[in-house]
Amino acid sequence: MARYFFHFGDTPRGVDVRGQELPDHNTARIEAVRLLGEVLRDKAGEFWDEQSMKLIITDEAGLMLFVLDVSAIEAPAVTRLRKGPRLID
């Protein structure tokens, strides 16, 4: 079994220092999607504040194996709605 590390973003706060022992690379990919889904569910408000979330998976040597990167973009119409109705000239 190999140890995989699941780091959130590029900040020291998101560093996984323990990792998880998993049987193979495919299992690590599945675990990454499951983990990201849980975090998105539990921190939905924070996701919309930042409008992006990144999960970086590395091996024991620190080699980046893959990245899950989720982002959201609000349409300009939504931004205008938040500011209130526009006056028509």
ABEGO torsion letter per residue (X at the ends): XBBBBBBBEABAAABBAAEBBBABAAAAAAAAAAAAAAAAAAAAAAAAAAGBBBBBBBBAAGBBABBBBBBBBBBAAAAAAAAEBBBBX
